[in-house]
Amino acid sequence: MRGRWLTAMAARRPDGEIVVKVEENGAWAAPRLRKIPILRGVVVLGESMVKGLTALQWSANVSLGEGEEQLTSKQMAVMFAMSLGIVLVVFFASPALLTGWLSAFLPSFAVHVVEGAVRAGILLGYLALIGRTEDARRLFAYHGAEHKTIHAFEHDLPLDAAHIQPFSCAHPRCGTSFLLAVLVVSTLVFAFIGDVALEWRVLSRIGLVPLIAGVSYEILRFGAVHDDQAWAKVITGPGLWLQRLTTREPDDAQVEVAVTAFQALRTAEAASTPPPDTGVTAEINA
């Protein structure tokens, strides 16, 4: 659970005990960069990726228990670099390579629409496929538990399983919505580039990722600020639908872990002083 200046993590040991870790969000970049539109989206994305990597390493080591070989920061960094490379190649470069030949038969904009459809198909197929594995289903259930907990808190209800479980697993501030925004924005941005040589076509798909991420962040941020407006639901609605692939219904034990992290975050932030000029005003996110 990430708050305004702290993040709390909770995980269950093999013996059933829930352990908690609270740490500062840190300053991945100068605070003033957080106030610059587009650029702040890139900063937040970078911080979220680093924080996610840290959380995965810590929770994996907690679940391993004592006496087992622990994952090191170097191992996680290598895994992260490999994963990032795969994402850039599979989700950005390969659709351009697969559809580039269509420019001989279709108008430029139509080719980019087809490319975007291929990219969306790869993403949806990937999420649907990994969602069938046992480990991913368990991870997605914890994701749902986090969202349900925040829903209950936002409705001023007691944070116990009986009051939390009735809520939806989807939440408008989920990072899954960001993935869908990236798909749409990338299609529009690449359409403006037009027809270029194949090597520039591929390089542009990778090089423009920061710009696409920044624009996508601004769109979602604007929709979240005006979430009480009917038109805002057009922005957030598809992302909520996509969360059907990235969340699962949690059991009460998983909800207990989510509540433990949430309560630890609230207690820690209430007892600490926010760092000056963080530029962060977002509510608690999972």
ROKE-689013 format. One record per residue: residue in one letter; chain; z, y, x of N, C-alpha, C in turn. Coordinates in Angstrom, 1 decimal, padded with zeros to 4 digits. Each point is the difference from the previous one (the first is absolute). Example, Ala and Ser with C-alpha at 12.3 -4.5 7.8 and 13.67 -1.06 7.14 Angstrom:
BEGIN
   resn   chain      n.z      n.y      n.x     ca.z     ca.y     ca.x      c.z      c.y      c.x
      A       A    007.8   -005.7    013.2    000.0    001.2   -000.9    000.0    001.2    000.9
      S       A   -000.7    001.1   -000.4    000.0    001.1    000.9    000.8    001.1   -000.8
***
This chain:
BEGIN
   resn   chain      n.z      n.y      n.x     ca.z     ca.y     ca.x      c.z      c.y      c.x
      M       A    000.0   -001.2    000.8    000.0    001.2   -000.8    000.0    001.2    000.9
      R       A   -001.0    000.9   -000.2   -000.1    001.2    000.8    000.4    001.2   -000.8
      G       A    000.9    000.8    000.5    000.5    001.2   -000.6   -000.6    001.2    000.6
      R       A    000.6    001.2   -000.1   -000.5    001.2    000.6    000.1    000.0    001.5
      W       A    001.1   -000.5    000.6    000.0    000.0    001.4    000.6   -001.3    000.6
      L       A    000.3   -000.9   -000.9    000.5   -001.3    000.5   -000.7   -001.1   -000.7
      T       A    000.0   -001.2    000.7   -000.6   -001.2   -000.6    001.1   -001.1    000.1
      A       A    000.2   -000.8   -001.1    000.9   -001.1    000.0   -000.8   -001.3   -000.2
      M       A    000.4   -001.0    000.7   -000.6   -001.3   -000.1    001.1   -001.0   -000.3
      A       A   -000.3   -001.0   -000.8    000.9   -001.1   -000.3   -000.7   -001.3    000.0
      A       A    000.6   -001.0    000.5   -000.6   -001.3    000.1    001.2   -001.1   -000.1
      R       A   -000.4   -001.1   -000.4    001.0   -001.1   -000.2   -000.1   -001.0    001.1
      R       A    001.1   -000.3    000.6    000.1   -001.0    001.1   -000.1   -001.4   -000.6
      P       A   -000.3   -001.0    000.8    000.0   -001.4   -000.5    001.2   -000.4   -000.7
      D       A    001.2    000.6    000.4    001.3   -000.4   -000.6    000.2    000.7   -001.3
      G       A   -000.9    000.8   -000.4    000.1    000.7   -001.3    000.5    001.4    000.1
      E       A    000.6    000.4    001.1    000.5    001.4    000.1   -001.1    001.0    000.1
      I       A    000.2    001.2   -000.6   -001.0    001.0    000.0    000.5    001.0    001.1
      V       A   -000.9    000.3    000.9    000.3    001.0    001.1   -000.8    001.2   -000.2
      V       A    000.5    001.1    000.4   -000.7    001.3   -000.2   -000.2    000.8    001.3
      K       A   -001.1    000.7    000.1   -000.2    000.9    001.2   -000.5    001.3   -000.6
      V       A    000.6    001.1    000.5   -000.4    001.3   -000.4   -000.4    000.8    001.2
      E       A   -001.1    000.7    000.0   -000.4    000.8    001.2   -000.8    001.2   -000.5
      E       A   -000.1    001.0    000.9   -000.7    001.2   -000.3   -001.5   -000.3   -000.1
      N       A   -000.7    000.8   -000.9   -001.4   -000.2   -000.1   -000.7    000.4    001.3
      G       A    000.6    001.0    000.7   -000.6    000.4    001.3   -001.1    001.0   -000.2
      A       A   -000.4    000.6    001.1   -001.1    001.0    000.0   -001.2   -000.5    000.7
      W       A   -000.8   -000.7   -000.7   -001.2   -000.5    000.6   -001.0    001.1    000.5
      A       A    000.2    001.1   -000.6   -000.8    001.2    000.4    000.8    001.3   -000.2
      A       A   -000.4    001.1    000.5    000.7    001.2   -000.2    000.1    000.3   -001.5
      P       A    001.2    000.5   -000.5    000.2    000.2   -001.4   -001.0    001.0   -000.6
      R       A   -000.5    000.9    000.7   -001.0    000.9   -000.5   -001.3   -000.7   -000.5
      L       A   -000.3   -001.1    000.7   -001.2   -000.7   -000.4    000.1   -000.6   -001.4
      R       A    001.3   -000.2   -000.5    000.2   -000.6   -001.3   -000.4    001.0   -001.1
      K       A   -000.2    001.3    000.4   -000.2    001.0   -001.0   -001.5    000.3   -000.1
      I       A   -000.8   -000.6    000.8   -001.5    000.3    000.0   -000.7   -001.0   -000.8
      P       A   -000.6    000.4   -001.1   -000.8   -001.0   -000.8   -000.9   -000.8    000.8
      I       A   -000.3   -001.2   -000.5   -000.9   -001.0    000.7    000.7   -000.6    001.2
      L       A    000.4    000.9    000.9    000.6   -000.5    001.3    001.4   -000.7   -000.3
      R       A    000.7    000.5   -001.0    001.3   -000.6   -000.3   -000.1   -001.4   -000.6
      G       A   -001.2   -000.2   -000.6   -000.2   -001.4   -000.5   -000.1   -001.0    001.2
      V       A   -000.7    000.5    001.0   -000.2   -000.9    001.2    001.4   -000.2    000.7
      V       A    000.8    001.0    000.0    001.3   -000.1    000.6    000.9   -001.0   -000.8
      V       A    000.0    000.2   -001.3    000.8   -000.9   -000.8   -000.5   -001.5    000.1
      L       A   -001.3   -000.1    000.0   -000.5   -001.4    000.2    000.4   -000.6    001.3
      G       A   -000.1    000.8    001.1    000.4   -000.6    001.3    001.5   -000.3    000.0
      E       A    000.8    000.8   -000.6    001.5   -000.3    000.0    000.3   -001.2   -000.9
      S       A   -000.7   -000.1   -001.1    000.2   -001.2   -000.9   -000.4   -001.3    000.7
      M       A   -001.1    000.1    000.8   -000.4   -001.2    000.7    001.0   -000.4    001.0
      V       A    000.5    000.9    000.8    001.0   -000.3    001.0    001.3   -000.5   -000.6
      K       A    000.4    000.7   -001.1    001.2   -000.4   -000.7   -000.1   -001.4   -000.6
      G       A   -001.2   -000.3   -000.6   -000.2   -001.3   -000.5    000.0   -001.1    001.0
      L       A   -000.5    000.3    001.2    000.0   -001.0    001.1    001.4   -000.2    000.4
      T       A    000.9    001.0    000.1    001.4   -000.1    000.4    000.7   -000.9   -001.0
      A       A   -000.2    000.3   -001.3    000.7   -000.7   -001.0   -000.4   -001.5    000.0
      L       A   -001.3   -000.3    000.2   -000.4   -001.4    000.0    000.6   -000.7    001.2
      Q       A    000.1    000.6    001.1    000.6   -000.6    001.2    001.5   -000.3   -000.2
      W       A    000.7    001.0   -000.6    001.4   -000.2   -000.2    000.3   -001.0   -001.0
      S       A   -000.7    000.0   -001.2    000.3   -001.0   -001.0   -000.4   -001.4    000.4
      A       A   -001.1   -000.1    000.8   -000.4   -001.3    000.5    001.1   -000.6    000.9
      N       A    000.6    000.8    000.9    001.0   -000.4    000.9    001.3   -000.4   -000.8
      V       A    000.3    000.8   -001.0    001.2   -000.3   -000.9   -000.2   -001.4   -000.6
      S       A   -001.2   -000.2   -000.6   -000.2   -001.3   -000.7    000.0   -001.2    001.0
      L       A   -000.3    000.2    001.2    000.0   -001.1    001.0    001.4   -000.5    000.3
      G       A    000.9    000.9    000.0    001.4   -000.4    000.2    000.3   -000.1    001.5
      E       A    001.3   -000.3    000.3    000.4    000.0    001.4   -000.5   -001.3    000.7
      G       A   -000.3    000.0    001.3   -000.4   -001.2    000.7   -001.5   -000.2    000.0
      E       A   -000.7    000.8   -000.8   -001.5   -000.2   -000.1   -000.6    001.2    000.8
      E       A   -001.2   -000.3    000.5   -000.7    001.0    000.8   -000.4    001.2   -000.8
      Q       A    000.4    001.2    000.4   -000.2    001.2   -000.8   -001.4    000.6    000.4
      L       A   -000.6    000.7   -001.0   -001.2    000.7    000.3    000.3    001.3    000.7
      T       A   -000.8    000.3    001.1    000.2    001.2    000.8   -000.9    001.1   -000.5
      S       A    000.3    001.2    000.4   -000.8    001.2   -000.3   -001.4   -000.1    000.5
      K       A   -000.1   -000.6    001.2   -001.3   -000.2    000.6   -000.9   -000.9   -000.8
      Q       A    000.6   -001.1   -000.5   -000.7   -001.0   -000.8   -000.5    000.7   -001.3
      M       A    000.9    000.8   -000.6   -000.4    000.6   -001.2   -001.0    001.1    000.2
      A       A    000.0    000.7    001.1   -001.0    001.0    000.4   -001.4   -000.6    000.1
      V       A    000.0   -001.2    000.7   -001.3   -000.7    000.2   -000.5   -000.4   -001.4
      M       A    000.8   -000.6   -000.8   -000.4   -000.4   -001.3   -000.5    001.2   -000.9
      F       A    000.7    001.1    000.2   -000.4    001.2   -000.8   -001.4    000.5    000.5
      A       A   -000.2    000.0    001.3   -001.3    000.5    000.6   -001.1   -000.9   -000.5
      M       A    000.2   -001.3    000.0   -001.0   -000.9   -000.4   -000.3    000.1   -001.5
      S       A    001.0    000.2   -000.8   -000.1    000.2   -001.4   -000.8    001.3   -000.3
      L       A    000.3    001.1    000.7   -000.7    001.2   -000.2   -001.5   -000.1    000.4
      G       A   -000.2   -000.7    001.1   -001.4   -000.2    000.4   -000.8   -000.8   -001.1
      I       A    000.7   -001.0   -000.5   -000.7   -000.8   -001.1   -000.3    000.8   -001.2
      V       A    001.0    000.9   -000.4   -000.2    000.8   -001.2   -001.2    000.9    000.2
      L       A   -000.1    000.7    001.2   -001.1    000.9    000.3   -001.3   -000.7   -000.1
      V       A   -000.1   -001.2    000.6   -001.3   -000.8    000.1   -000.3   -000.5   -001.4
      V       A    000.9   -000.7   -000.6   -000.3   -000.7   -001.3   -000.1    000.9   -001.2
      F       A    000.9    001.0   -000.1   -000.1    000.8   -001.2   -000.8    001.3    000.1
      F       A   -000.3    000.4    001.2   -000.8    001.2    000.2   -001.4   -000.2    000.6
      A       A    000.0   -000.7    001.2   -001.3   -000.2    000.7   -000.9   -001.1   -000.7
      S       A    000.6   -001.1   -000.4   -000.8   -001.1   -000.5   -000.8    000.3   -001.3
      P       A    000.6    000.7   -000.9   -000.8    000.4   -001.2   -001.2    000.9    000.3
      A       A    000.2    000.8    001.0   -001.2    000.8    000.5   -001.1   -000.8    000.6
      L       A    000.4   -001.0    000.7   -001.0   -000.9    000.6   -000.6   -000.9   -001.0
      L       A    000.7   -000.4   -001.0   -000.5   -000.9   -001.0   -001.0    000.7   -001.0
      T       A    000.2    001.3   -000.2   -000.8    000.7   -000.9   -001.1    000.9    000.6
      G       A    000.1    000.1    001.3   -000.9    001.0    000.7   -001.5   -000.3   -000.3
      W       A   -000.4   -001.2   -000.2   -001.4   -000.3   -000.2   -000.5    000.4   -001.4
      L       A    000.9    000.4   -000.9   -000.4    000.4   -001.3   -000.6    001.4    000.0
      S       A    000.2    000.7    001.0   -000.6    001.4    000.1   -001.5    000.0   -000.1
      A       A   -000.6   -001.2    000.3   -001.5   -000.1   -000.1   -000.5   -000.2   -001.4
      F       A    001.0   -000.2   -000.9   -000.4   -000.3   -001.4    000.6    000.9   -001.0
      L       A    001.2    000.6    000.3    000.8    000.8   -000.9    000.2    001.4    000.5
      P       A    000.3    000.9   -000.9    000.4    001.4    000.4    001.3   -000.1    000.8
      S       A    000.2    001.1    000.8    001.2    000.0    000.9    001.3   -000.1   -000.8
      F       A    000.1    000.7   -001.1    001.3    000.0   -000.7    000.2   -001.4   -000.6
      A       A   -001.1   -000.7   -000.5    000.2   -001.3   -000.6    000.5   -001.0    001.1
      V       A   -000.6    000.2    001.2    000.5   -000.9    001.1    001.5    000.1    000.3
      H       A    000.4    001.3    000.0    001.4    000.2    000.2    000.9   -000.5   -001.1
      V       A   -000.5    000.0   -001.2    000.8   -000.5   -001.2    000.1   -001.5    000.2
      V       A   -001.1   -000.7    000.4    000.0   -001.4    000.2    001.0   -000.4    001.2
      E       A    000.0    000.9    001.0    000.9   -000.2    001.2    001.4    000.1   -000.5
      G       A    000.3    001.0   -000.8    001.4    000.1   -000.6    000.4   -001.2   -000.8
      A       A   -001.0   -000.5   -000.8    000.3   -001.2   -000.8    000.3   -001.2    000.8
      V       A   -000.7   -000.1    001.1    000.2   -001.1    001.0    001.4    000.1    000.6
      R       A    000.4    001.2    000.4    001.3    000.3    000.6    001.1   -000.3   -001.0
      A       A   -000.2    000.4   -001.3    001.0   -000.3   -001.0    000.1   -001.5   -000.2
      G       A   -001.1   -000.7    000.0    000.0   -001.4   -000.2    000.8   -000.8    001.1
      I       A   -000.2    000.5    001.2    000.7   -000.6    001.1    001.5    000.2   -000.1
      L       A    000.4    001.2   -000.4    001.4    000.3   -000.1    000.6   -000.8   -001.1
      L       A   -000.6    000.0   -001.2    000.6   -000.7   -001.2    000.0   -001.5    000.3
      G       A   -001.1   -000.5    000.6    000.0   -001.4    000.4    001.1   -000.4    000.9
      Y       A    000.2    000.8    001.0    001.1   -000.2    001.0    001.3   -000.1   -000.6
      L       A    000.3    001.0   -000.9    001.3    000.1   -000.6    000.2   -001.2   -000.9
      A       A   -001.0   -000.4   -000.8    000.1   -001.1   -000.9    000.2   -001.3    000.8
      L       A   -000.7   -000.1    001.1    000.1   -001.2    000.8    001.4   -000.2    000.7
      I       A    000.5    001.1    000.6    001.3   -000.2    000.7    001.1   -000.1   -001.0
      G       A   -000.2    000.6   -001.2    001.0   -000.1   -001.1    000.3   -001.4   -000.5
      R       A   -000.9   -000.9    000.4    000.2   -001.4   -000.4    000.8   -000.8    001.0
      T       A    000.3    000.6    001.2    000.9   -000.7    000.9    001.5    000.2   -000.3
      E       A    000.8   -000.9    000.4    001.4    000.0   -000.3    000.7    001.2    000.6
      D       A   -000.3    000.3    001.3    000.7    001.1    000.7   -000.4    001.3   -000.6
      A       A   -001.3    000.2   -000.4   -000.4    001.3   -000.6    000.6    000.2   -001.3
      R       A    000.0   -001.1   -000.8    000.6    000.1   -001.4    001.5    000.5    000.1
      R       A    000.7   -000.5    001.0    001.4    000.3    000.2    000.1    001.5    000.4
      L       A   -000.9    000.4    001.0    000.0    001.4    000.4   -000.3    000.9   -001.2
      F       A   -001.0   -000.3   -000.8   -000.4    000.8   -001.1    001.1    000.1   -001.1
      A       A    000.8   -001.1   -000.1    001.1    000.0   -000.9    001.1    001.0    000.4
      Y       A    000.2    000.1    001.3    001.0    001.0    000.6   -000.6    001.4   -000.3
      H       A   -001.3    000.2    000.1   -000.7    001.2   -000.3    000.3    000.4   -001.4
      G       A   -000.2   -001.0   -000.9    000.3    000.3   -001.5    001.5    000.4   -000.2
      A       A    000.9   -000.7    000.7    001.4    000.3   -000.1    000.3    001.4    000.4
      E       A   -000.6    000.5    001.1    000.2    001.4    000.4   -000.5    001.0   -001.1
      H       A   -001.1   -000.3   -000.6   -000.5    000.9   -001.0    000.9    000.0   -001.3
      K       A    000.4   -001.1   -000.4    000.9   -000.2   -001.1    001.3    000.8    000.2
      T       A    000.5   -000.1    001.2    001.3    000.7    000.3   -000.2    001.5   -000.1
      I       A   -001.1    000.5    000.5   -000.2    001.5   -000.1   -000.2    000.4   -001.4
      H       A   -000.7   -000.8   -000.8   -000.2    000.3   -001.4    001.4    000.1   -000.7
      A       A    000.9   -000.9    000.2    001.3    000.0   -000.6    000.8    001.2    000.4
      F       A   -000.1    000.4    001.3    000.7    001.2    000.5   -000.6    001.2   -000.7
      E       A   -001.3    000.1   -000.1   -000.6    001.2   -000.6    000.3    000.1   -001.5
      H       A    000.4   -001.1   -000.6    000.4    000.0   -001.4    001.5    000.1   -000.2
      D       A    000.8    000.2    001.1    001.4    000.2    000.0    000.7   -001.3   -000.6
      L       A   -000.5   -001.1    000.4    000.6   -001.3   -000.5    000.9   -000.6    001.1
      P       A    000.9   -000.9   -000.4    000.8   -000.7    001.1   -001.0   -000.8    000.8
      L       A    000.3   -000.1    001.3   -000.8   -000.7    000.9    000.4   -001.5    000.2
      D       A   -000.2   -000.7   -001.1    000.3   -001.5    000.0   -001.3   -000.7   -000.5
      A       A    000.0   -001.3    000.2   -001.2   -000.7   -000.4   -000.3    000.1   -001.5
      A       A    001.0    000.0   -000.8   -000.2    000.0   -001.5   -000.7    001.3   -000.4
      H       A    000.2    001.1    000.6   -000.6    001.3   -000.3   -001.3    000.2    000.8
      I       A   -000.1   -000.6    001.1   -001.2    000.2    000.9   -001.2   -000.9   -000.4
      Q       A    000.3   -001.2   -000.3   -001.1   -001.0   -000.3   -001.0    000.4   -001.1
      P       A    000.4    000.6   -001.1   -000.9    000.4   -001.0   -001.1    000.9    000.4
      F       A    000.1    000.7    001.1   -000.9    001.0    000.4   -001.3   -000.6    000.6
      S       A   -001.0    000.8    000.0   -001.3   -000.4    000.6    000.1   -000.1    001.5
      C       A   -000.8   -000.9    000.6   -000.1   -000.1    001.5   -000.8    001.1    000.6
      A       A   -000.8    000.7   -000.8   -000.9    001.0    000.5    000.8    001.4    000.0
      H       A   -000.4    000.8    001.0    000.6    001.3    000.1   -001.0    001.0    000.5
      P       A   -000.1    001.2   -000.5   -001.1    000.9    000.4    000.1    000.5    001.4
      R       A    001.1   -000.1    000.7    000.1    000.5    001.4   -000.2   -001.2    001.0
      C       A   -000.5   -001.1   -000.5   -000.2   -001.1    000.9   -001.2    000.2    000.9
      G       A    000.1   -000.5    001.2   -001.1    000.1    001.0   -001.3   -000.7   -000.4
      T       A    000.1   -001.0   -000.9   -001.1   -000.7   -000.5   -001.1    001.0   -000.6
      S       A    000.5    001.0   -000.7   -000.9    001.0   -000.6   -000.8    000.7    001.1
      F       A    000.6    000.1    001.2   -000.7    000.6    001.1   -001.2   -000.8    000.4
      L       A    000.1   -001.3    000.0   -001.1   -000.8    000.3   -001.2    000.2   -000.9
      L       A    000.3    000.1   -001.3   -001.1    000.3   -000.9   -000.6    001.4    000.1
      A       A    000.8    000.9    000.3   -000.5    001.4    000.2   -000.9    000.0    001.3
      V       A    000.4   -000.7    001.0   -000.9   -000.1    001.2   -001.3   -000.5   -000.3
      L       A   -000.1   -001.0   -000.9   -001.3   -000.6   -000.3   -000.9    001.0   -000.7
      V       A    000.6    000.7   -001.0   -000.8    001.0   -000.7   -000.5    001.2    000.9
      V       A    001.0    000.5    000.7   -000.3    001.2    000.9   -001.0   -000.4    001.1
      S       A    000.2   -001.2    000.6   -000.9   -000.4    001.0   -001.5   -000.1   -000.5
      T       A   -000.2   -000.5   -001.2   -001.3    000.0   -000.6   -000.6    001.3   -000.1
      L       A    000.8    001.0   -000.4   -000.6    001.4   -000.2   -000.2    000.6    001.4
      V       A    000.9   -000.1    000.9   -000.2    000.6    001.3   -001.2   -000.6    000.7
      F       A   -000.1   -001.3    000.0   -001.2   -000.6    000.7   -001.3    000.3   -000.7
      A       A    000.0    000.3   -001.3   -001.2    000.4   -000.7   -000.5    001.4    000.5
      F       A    000.9    000.8    000.4   -000.4    001.3    000.6   -000.7   -000.1    001.3
      I       A    000.3   -001.0    000.7   -000.6   -000.2    001.4   -001.5   -000.3   -000.2
      G       A   -000.3   -000.8   -001.0   -001.4   -000.3   -000.2   -000.5   -001.1    000.9
      D       A   -001.3   -000.1    000.2   -000.6   -001.1    000.8    000.1    000.4    001.5
      V       A    000.6   -000.8    000.8    000.0    000.2    001.4   -000.2   -001.3    000.7
      A       A   -000.2    000.0    001.3   -000.3   -001.2    000.7    001.2   -001.0   -000.1
      L       A   -000.3   -001.3    000.1    001.0   -001.0   -000.3    001.3    000.2    000.9
      E       A   -000.2    000.3    001.3    001.2    000.2    000.8    000.9    001.2   -000.4
      W       A   -000.7    001.1   -000.4    000.8    001.1   -000.5    000.6   -000.3   -001.4
      R       A   -000.7   -000.8   -000.7    000.5   -000.4   -001.4    001.4   -000.7    000.2
      V       A    000.0   -001.0    000.9    001.2   -000.8    000.3    001.1    000.9    000.6
      L       A   -000.3    000.8    001.0    001.0    000.9    000.7    000.6    001.0   -001.0
      S       A   -000.9    000.5   -000.9    000.5    001.0   -001.0    001.1   -000.7   -000.9
      R       A   -000.2   -001.2   -000.3    000.9   -000.7   -000.9    001.4   -000.1    000.6
      I       A    000.0   -000.2    001.3    001.3   -000.1    000.7    000.6    001.3    000.3
      G       A   -000.9    000.9    000.5    000.5    001.3    000.5    000.5    000.9   -001.1
      L       A   -000.5   -000.2   -001.3    000.4    000.9   -001.1    001.2   -000.6   -000.7
      V       A    000.6   -001.1    000.4    001.2   -000.5   -000.6    001.1    001.0   -000.2
      P       A    000.4    000.7    001.1    001.0    001.0   -000.2   -000.3    001.1   -001.1
      L       A   -001.2    000.5    000.0   -000.3    000.9   -001.0    000.1   -000.6   -001.4
      I       A   -000.5   -001.2   -000.2    000.0   -000.7   -001.3    001.5   -000.2   -000.4
      A       A    000.8   -000.4    001.0    001.5   -000.2   -000.3    000.6    001.3   -000.4
      G       A   -000.3    001.1    000.6    000.6    001.3   -000.3   -000.4    000.5   -001.4
      V       A   -001.3   -000.1   -000.3   -000.5    000.4   -001.4    000.7   -000.9   -001.0
      S       A    000.0   -001.3    000.2    000.6   -000.9   -001.0    001.5    000.3   -000.2
      Y       A    000.7    000.3    001.0    001.4    000.4   -000.1    000.2    001.2   -000.9
      E       A   -000.9    001.0    000.2    000.1    001.3   -000.8   -000.3   -000.3   -001.4
      I       A   -000.9   -000.8   -000.3   -000.3   -000.4   -001.4    001.1   -000.6   -000.7
      L       A    000.6   -001.0    000.7    001.2   -000.7   -000.6    001.2    000.9   -000.1
      R       A    000.2    000.8    001.0    001.1    001.0   -000.1   -000.1    000.9   -001.1
      F       A   -001.2    000.5   -000.3   -000.3    000.9   -001.1    000.3   -000.7   -001.3
      G       A   -000.5   -001.2   -000.1    000.2   -000.8   -001.2    001.5   -000.3   -000.3
      A       A    000.8   -000.2    001.1    001.4   -000.3   -000.2    000.8    001.2   -000.4
      V       A   -000.4    001.2    000.5    000.7    001.2   -000.3   -000.3    000.3   -001.5
      H       A   -001.1   -000.3   -000.6   -000.3    000.3   -001.3   -000.1   -001.3   -000.9
      D       A    000.9   -001.0    000.3   -000.1   -001.3   -000.7    000.3    000.1   -001.5
      D       A    000.5    001.2   -000.4    000.2    000.1   -001.5   -001.2    000.4   -000.7
      Q       A   -001.1    000.3    000.7   -001.2    000.4   -000.7   -000.9   -001.2   -000.2
      A       A   -000.7    000.1   -001.1   -000.9   -001.1   -000.4   -001.1   -000.3    001.0
      W       A   -000.6    001.0    000.6   -001.0   -000.2    000.9    000.5   -000.6    001.3
      A       A    001.3    000.1    000.3    000.5   -000.6    001.2    000.1   -001.5   -000.1
      K       A    000.0   -000.5   -001.2    000.0   -001.4   -000.2   -001.3   -000.6    000.4
      V       A   -001.1    000.8   -000.1   -001.3   -000.5    000.5    000.0   -000.3    001.5
      I       A    000.8    000.8    000.7    000.2   -000.1    001.5    000.9   -001.2    000.3
      T       A    001.1   -000.1   -000.7    001.0   -001.0    000.4   -000.2   -001.4   -000.7
      G       A   -000.8    000.1   -001.1   -000.2   -001.3   -000.8   -000.6   -001.1    000.8
      P       A   -001.1    000.2    000.7   -000.6   -001.1    000.7    000.9   -000.6    001.1
      G       A    000.8    000.9    000.6    000.9   -000.5    001.0    001.1   -000.8   -000.6
      L       A    000.5    000.3   -001.1    001.0   -000.8   -000.7   -000.6   -001.4   -000.4
      W       A   -001.3    000.0   -000.4   -000.6   -001.3   -000.3   -000.1   -000.8    001.3
      L       A   -000.4    000.6    001.1   -000.2   -000.7    001.3    001.3   -000.7    000.4
      Q       A    001.2    000.6   -000.4    001.3   -000.5    000.4    000.2   -001.4   -000.6
      R       A   -000.8   -000.4   -001.0    000.1   -001.3   -000.5   -000.2   -001.1    001.1
      L       A   -000.8    000.5    001.0   -000.4   -001.0    001.1    001.1    000.1    001.1
      T       A    000.7    001.1    000.1    000.9    000.2    001.2    001.5   -000.1   -000.4
      T       A    000.3   -000.3   -001.3    001.4   -000.2   -000.4    000.1   -001.3   -000.8
      R       A    001.2   -000.6    000.0    000.2   -001.2   -000.9    001.4    000.2   -000.6
      E       A    000.3   -000.7   -001.1    001.3    000.1   -000.6    001.0   -000.6    000.9
      P       A    001.1    000.8    000.3    001.0   -000.5    000.9    001.1   -000.8   -000.7
      D       A    000.8   -000.8    000.7    001.1   -000.6   -000.6    001.2    000.9    000.3
      D       A    001.2   -000.3   -000.6    001.2    000.8    000.1    000.4    000.2    001.4
      A       A   -000.1   -001.0    000.8    000.4    000.1    001.4   -000.8    001.0    000.8
      Q       A   -001.3    000.1   -000.3   -000.8    000.9    000.7    000.3    001.5   -000.5
      V       A    000.3    000.1   -001.3    000.4    001.3   -000.5    001.3    000.4    000.7
      E       A    000.9   -000.9    000.2    001.3    000.3    000.7   -000.3    000.6    001.4
      V       A   -001.0   -000.5    000.7   -000.3    000.5    001.3   -000.6    001.4   -000.1
      A       A   -000.8    000.2   -001.0   -000.6    001.4   -000.2    001.1    001.0   -000.3
      V       A    000.9   -000.4   -000.9    001.1    000.9   -000.4    000.9    000.3    001.2
      T       A    000.2   -001.0    000.9    000.8    000.2    001.1   -000.6    001.1    001.0
      A       A   -001.3   -000.1    000.2   -000.7    001.0    000.8    000.1    001.3   -000.6
      F       A   -000.3    000.1   -001.3    000.0    001.3   -000.7    001.4    000.7    000.0
      Q       A    001.0   -000.8   -000.2    001.4    000.6    000.0    000.4    000.4    001.4
      A       A   -000.4   -000.8    001.0    000.3    000.4    001.4   -000.7    001.3    000.3
      L       A   -001.2    000.2   -000.4   -000.8    001.2    000.2    000.7    001.2   -000.6
      R       A    000.4   -000.1   -001.3    000.7    001.1   -000.7    001.3    000.3    000.6
      T       A    000.8   -001.0    000.4    001.3    000.3    000.7   -000.2    000.7    001.3
      A       A   -001.0   -000.5    000.8   -000.2    000.6    001.3   -000.5    001.4   -000.1
      E       A   -000.9    000.3   -000.9   -000.5    001.4   -000.1    001.0    000.9   -000.5
      A       A    000.9   -000.5   -000.9    001.1    000.9   -000.5    001.0    000.3    001.0
      A       A    000.1   -000.9    001.0    001.0    000.3    001.1   -000.5    000.6    001.2
      S       A   -001.3    000.3    000.0   -000.6    000.6    001.2   -000.7    001.4   -000.3
      T       A   -000.3    000.7    001.0   -000.7    001.3   -000.1   -001.5   -000.2    000.3
      P       A   -000.9    000.5   -000.9   -001.4   -000.1    000.3   -000.4    000.8    001.3
      P       A   -000.9   -000.5    000.8   -000.5    000.7    001.1   -000.7    001.3   -000.4
      P       A    000.0    001.0    000.8   -000.6    001.2   -000.4   -001.6   -000.1   -000.1
      D       A   -000.5    000.6   -001.0   -001.5    000.2   -000.1   -000.7   -001.3    000.1
      T       A    000.4   -001.0   -000.7   -000.7   -001.3    000.0   -001.4    000.1   -000.7
      G       A   -000.1    000.9   -001.0   -001.2    000.1   -000.7   -000.1   -001.2   -001.0
      V       A    001.0   -000.8   -000.2   -000.1   -001.1   -000.9    000.8    000.3   -001.3
      T       A   -000.6   -000.1   -001.1    000.7    000.3   -001.3   -000.2   -001.2   -001.0
      A       A   -000.6   -001.1    000.4   -000.3   -001.0   -000.9    001.2   -000.7   -000.4
      E       A    000.0   -000.6   -001.3    001.1   -000.8   -000.5    000.0   -001.4    000.8
      I       A    001.0   -000.8   -000.3    000.1   -001.3    000.6   -001.2   -000.8   -000.3
      N       A   -000.6   -000.7    001.0   -001.1   -000.8   -000.1    000.3   -001.4    000.6
      A       A   -000.7   -001.0   -000.6    000.1   -001.3    000.6   -001.4   -000.4    000.5
***
